[in-house]
Amino acid sequence: MPDQKPLLLIVDDDPLLGESLAFALADTFDVRLAASRPACLKELERLPRPPDLALVDLGLPPAPHRPGEGFALIRELLTRQPQLRILVLSGQDEQENARHARTLGALEFIPKPCEPSQLRQLLLKVLDSPPDAHADASPLAGHSPAMEKLRQQIALCADSPYPVLITGESGCGKEVVAQWGLHRQTRRRQQPFLAVNCAALAPSLMEATLFGHTRGAYTGAHEAQAGYFEDAGEGTLFLDEIGELPLELQPKLLRVLENGEYQRLGETHSRRARARIIAATNRDLRQAVREGRFRADLYHRLSVFTLEVPPLRDMGADRLVLFTHFCEQLAAQLGLAPPSLDSDAQARWLAYPFPGNVRELRNIVLRLITRYPGQVLTPAQLLPELEQDEEAPLPASHLTDPADAEQLLLAASQHLAQAAPINLDATLNHWGRAYLEAALRRSQGNVSQAARLLGLSRSTFYNRLEAWSRD
């Protein structure tokens, strides 16, 4: 539709603010409202098309005075819609919250209150920024040992017809590796490359989306439709977030991998899939197998070859290579002169661990280009974009004392003798949760003090508390 307005999703638990913004922005945007993280995710499934923009408050129910729900929502939105442009509009405008929101993938942080006219200008500015186009962003730049190892792994399996499992942290570029290394550089490059995010599909629609359906197969299926396996032809089908595939659907994917057979929903005869399957996950699938959340036989079929995409913190000077790469690419798209870093800023850039990986790096570069086009940047201009841990460092532990360390070793040996074999990850998580809870009790619920006791930033403390509360 030529006159279709950009779709804007506003997530805020203040109904008056939400309705006011929806009214003020209605002439420019198709505005949809949600008051919580669960409500937002449900609204996302009901939308007629993926949203172009999301405006997210950090303080959402059930903890409106803490930013954890907002941080979690940013992660989930980008998991489901990696191309979504997210802005944060929040009263929790501490610098640390702004930095962490950007680390997770938000493009802008706007303190409340904000005039609707200014907000409209910011939304339109972000909407006009260049998309995260995988076609131009090769992940193979750089010469760090981690990147050389990845190149070698790709070379071993690129032209093979067998499945590949790509692992790596969120934002590290798993889809780019699949498209560039395992599709565009192979004999399948003239065939389709289709990507489907398993976390973004409603469970009720996932089977029909992957395998297709016949007319009348379910309510609303007014005509027969092919699925991803059929549309991929002899190309590549990339299944992102494969760990989110429901258990009841896993045997059907296993059947495709074993003999190439599948059925459209509502059909009785089998079809044959010819596409190569590449799957990706940021989860530990072996742990999911042990916990009964993922089939062992499916895991072994998917992981004929396994590629591990390195996090940016392991890529050394490649971080400067990527800075230059994205500066040149994005500046050309924006029609601006690319900035550069002075020697001190380069040292800061190389020292920063980039917890949000390539996605975070690209967003930082995009903001630097728009704010400082053509300038030589100093640490004073760079540091506000980096999520630095400004809390006091962890004091020297008593365990550095040789006698105490020997006692700890003895306790671990006794535990192994009583419970071997043990699950080390589960044991470490158990102690991690205990330390978080003990720090909260000792600080009488003051999160900043609790984080300081453990030598963590407040945002890192929130993230670990949230992650372990889900286990």
N, C-alpha and C positions, 0 to 999 in steps of 0.2 A: 504494500500500500504506500503510495508516494507521500501522503500526508501523515503517515504514522508518527506519533510522538515517541520520543525516547521513554522507555519504561523505567521508572524510578521506584525503588523499594525503600520505604522509610521504616526503621525499627526503633521505636521509642515508647516507653511505658507511660508517658504523659499524654493522655488522650487529647487534651486541649492543644498542646504543642503540635501533635501529629496532624490534627484536623486543620489547624491554622496554616501549617506548612503546605498541606495538600491543597488548600484553597488558594494560597498565594502562588503556588507553582503550577497550578492546573493548566494555565495557558501555554506552558512550555513542555510539561512532562505529563505522561500517564502515570499517576501516583497511586501506589498501593501501600497500605499501612499494616503494620504488625506491632504487637505490644510486648513480645517476649521472643526468646530464641526458638522454643518449639512452635509458636505461632508463625514465626518467620519461615521456618523450614516447611511447614504445611502450606503456607501461601506460595512458596517457591514451586511446589508440585502442582498447584492449581493455575499458575500463570500460563497464559496462552503462548508465551515465548520467553526465552531467557531474559532477565532484566539487564538493562544497559548500565545502571548505576545502583548503588545501595548506600543509604545514609544511615549509619548505625550509631546508637548510643551505647556507651560502655556499661552504664549502670542499669541493668535489666533484672527483672524478677528471676529467681527468688532472692537475689542479693543486690538490690538496687544501689547500695552504697559502696559496692566493690566493683572493680572492672572485670572480674573473671568471666562473667557471662558474655560480655561484649567481646572479649578476646576470643572466647570459644566460638562465638558466632562468626567472627571474621575468618577463623580457620575453616569452619564447616562450609561457609559460603564459597570460599576459594577452592575447597575440595570438590564441591559440586559444580562450580562454574569458574574455572581458572581464569577466564577472560574478564570476569566481572570487575568493574572499577568501584572500589569501596572508599567512602569518605567517612570519617568519624565526627559526629557532632555530639559533644559531651561536656558536662559540667565538671567531670573528673579530669581537669586539664593540667595535672602535674606533668612536668617534662618527661618523667619516666614513663607515664602512660602513653604520651604521644609517641615517644620513641618506640615503645614496644608494639603499639598498634601498627606503626610503619614497618617494623620488623616482620610482622605477620603478613603484611601485604597491602595494608591500607595506603592510599596515595596521598591523602591529606588529613590533617587533624584540625577541626574547627571548634574553638571553645564556645560554649554557650554564654550569653545569648548572641545570636547572629541575625542581622537584618535579612529578611527574605530576598531582597534585591542582591545583596552581596553573595548570599548562598547560591542564588541562581547563576551568577557569574562564575563562581567557583565550579559548580556542577557542569556548566557548559565548557569551561576550560579543561576539566578532566575528561569530559566526553570527547573533546577534540584531540586529546593526546594520542600518540601512536599506540596501537594495540601491541600486545606481547606476541608478535608474529614469530612462530617457531621457524617459519621458512627462512628467516634471515639470521637466526641466532644459533650458529653451529656451536655445539658443546665441546668441540674437539680443539678449540684454541688453547694454547698453552703447552708447556713442556715439563710440568711437575711430574715426579714419579707416579703420583696417583693418576694423572691424566694419561701418561704413557701406558700404565697398566690397563686402564680402561680401553685405550686404543687396541692393545694386544688382544684383550678379551673379545672386542667387537670383531677383529679380523678373523678370529677362530670360528665364529658362528654366523657371520653376516649373511652368507649365501646359503646356509643350511636351511632345509625345509622344516626343521624341528622347532618346537616352541622354545621361547626364551623368557625367563623371569628376570625382570629388572628390579633391583632393590635400591633403596636410598631414602634419605630424609626428605621431608616435605620441602618443595621448592628447589630441589637440586637439579631438575631438568630431565627427569626420566622419560617424558614423552618426546623431548627433543632428541635424546639418544635413540629412542625407538625409530623416530622418523628419519633422522639424518644417518645414523650409523647402521641401522638394520633394515632400512627400506630404500632410501634414496641412493645408497651406494651399492645396491644389489641389482640382480636381473629383474626384480619385481618393481623397479622404480617407475616404469610406465603404467603400472597397475594402480588401483586405488589404495590409499592409506586412510583407513577409517579408525577413529578413536571414540571409545565409549567409556564414560566414567561410571563404574558400577555403584559408587556411592551416591551418584546424582539421580539414579533411577528409583522410582517407587517400586517396592517389591512386587506389587500386583501387576505392574506393567513390564517388568524386566524380561520375562520369558518371551512375550510378544515382541518386544523391542529387539532382542537378540536374534530370535529365530523366525520372526514373522508370524502372521495369523491369517486365517481364512475369514471370509465374510460371515458374520454372525457368531464368531468364536466367543465373543463376550459382549456385554452391553456397550454399545458405542462403536463396535467394529462393523461399520456399514459397508466396507469393501475389503477385499483381500489386500494384504500388504506384505512386502518382503521385509526381512530383518537385516541386521548388520552382517550376519554370516553370508547371506546371499548377496547383498550389495557389495561386499568386499571382493567378490569374484576371486581372481587368482592373485590378489594383492595381499595386503597386510591388515589384520584386525588387531588393534591395540586395546587391551582391556585394562584400563587404569583402576587403581584401588580394588584389585581382585579379591583382597581379603574381606571386602564387604559383600561378596556374592552370597546370597542366602543359601543355607545348607540344602534346602529342597531343590534348588536349581543346579547344584554342583554335580550330581550324577549326569545331567543332560550335557553339561560342558565336557565332562569326562568322556562321554560317548563320542562326542565330536573329535576329541583329541585321539581317541583310540582307533576309530575306524572311519572318521569323517562324516558320520551319519547324524542327521537331526531331522526334526519334524516341525513344520509350522504349527502353531497353536490351533487346534481344531482339525488337523489333518490326520490321516491314518497311514499314508505312505511316506517313505523316507526320502530325503534329499541328501545331496553330498556337498560338503563344504570343501573349498579348494584353497581358502586363504591361509596364510601363515599366521599363527597366533603368538602375539607377544603380550605378556602380562606384566603389571608393575604393582608394587606395594611399598608403603613406608612402614608396614607392620612386620613383626616377626612371625612368619607363617608357620614355622616349626613349633613355636609356642602355641599358636592357634590350633595346630594339629593335636598337640598334647592336651589342650583344654577342650577338644571335641568341637571346635568352632569351624574347622576346615578339614576336609577329607585328606587323609594321608595319600591315597592313590592319586587324587587330583594334584596334590602338591608335587608328587614325584613326576607326573606327566608334564606339568608346567615347567619344572626346573631341570629339563634336559640340559640346557645351558643357563647359567646364572651370571648376570652382570651386576656389579655393585657400583653405583654412581657415587663418586666421592663427595663429601661435603666440602664447602669452600674453605673451611678452616684447615683442610689437609692439602690445599693446592698452592700454598706458598705464593711466589711471585706471579702466578697465573691470575691472581686477583687484580693486579695492575693491567695485565693483558685484557681481561674482561672489562675493566674500566674504560680502556681505550676503545675496545670493540663497540661497547654500547654507546659511548660518547659519539663516536663517528656515525653509527647507525641512527640513533635517535635524533641527534642534532640535524642530520640531513633531512629526516622526515619532518622535523619541526621548522626547518628553515632558519636555524640559529647556529651561531658559531660554537663549537664544542669547548668546554672549559678544560683546564688541566690542573694538576696538583703540584704544589711546590714540594721541596724535598721533605719538609717536616710533615706536610699533609700525606705524602706518600708513605712515610713511616707509620703514621696513624692508620692509614688505610690497610697496610699490611699487617698491623697488629690486631685489627678488628676481626673477630671470629665469624661474622656473618651468620648468626643463628637462623636467619630466614633464607640462607643460601642464595642461588642465582636470582630468584624472584626478588629478594630484598635488595641485592646489589643493583639490579636493573631499575627498581623503583627509586633508589637513592640517586642514581645517575640521572634519571628523568627529572627529578626535582632540582638537582644541581644545574642542569642545563637551563631549565626555565627560570631559575633565580639568578644564576651567575653566568650568562652566556659569554663565551670568549674570555673569561677571567682566569687568572692563575690563582687557585684556591689555597687558602691558608688553613691551618687546623681550626682557627676560630670560626671559619665558615663551614668546615666539614663536620666538626664534632656534634653540632645540634642534630645532625641526621643519623648519628650512630647511637645505638642503644648501649651506653657504657654503664658498667656496674660501679656506681659511686658509693656503695656501702663500704663500711669498714672491712678490711680483710679478716679472714678467719684467724684468730689467735693460734699460736703454736699449740698443737694438741699434746696432751700428756702422753699420747701413744708414741710420740717420737722418742720418748725415753726408752732405752733398750730393755729395761726390766719390764715395763708395761707392754712393750711390743711382744716380748716373749710370753707374757700372760695371755695376750690376745691370740697368739699363735697356738698356745696350748688349748684355749677354749675352742678354737676352730677345729683343732685335731680331735678333741673330744666329741664335738658335734658330728663330725664325719664318721667317727667310730660308732656312734649311736644311730645315725640316720642315713648313712651312705646307701645308695647314691642320693644326693640332695639336688634340689633345683636352685642353682645359685642366684638366678634372676629373682625368683620369688623370695629367697632369703634376704637379698639386698633390698628389695622393695619393702619387705616387712620392717627391716631396720630403718629404712628411709622414712616410712610413715610414722614410725615410733618417734624419730627425732623431730619431725614436723610437729606432731601433737605435743611432745614434751616442750618444745620451744614456745608453742602457743600458750600452753599452761603457765610456763615460767614467766611469760610476758603478759599474762592475764588478757590474752586475746589481741594484743597489739601486734599487728602483722609486721610493721616496720621493725619493731624490736625483735620479734621472733626471727625475721630474716637476718638481722644483724648477728644474732647469736649463732647462726649457721653459716655466716659468711656469704650470704646470697643477696641478690637484689630482690626487691619486693615483687617484681614481675616474675622472676624465676621461682620465687617461693609460691606465688599463686599458681603458676603453671604446674609445678610438681604436686601441689596439693590437689589440684583439679584432676591431674592424670591419675594419681593414686586413688582418689575417691571413686574413679570409674572402675577400678580393678575389683 
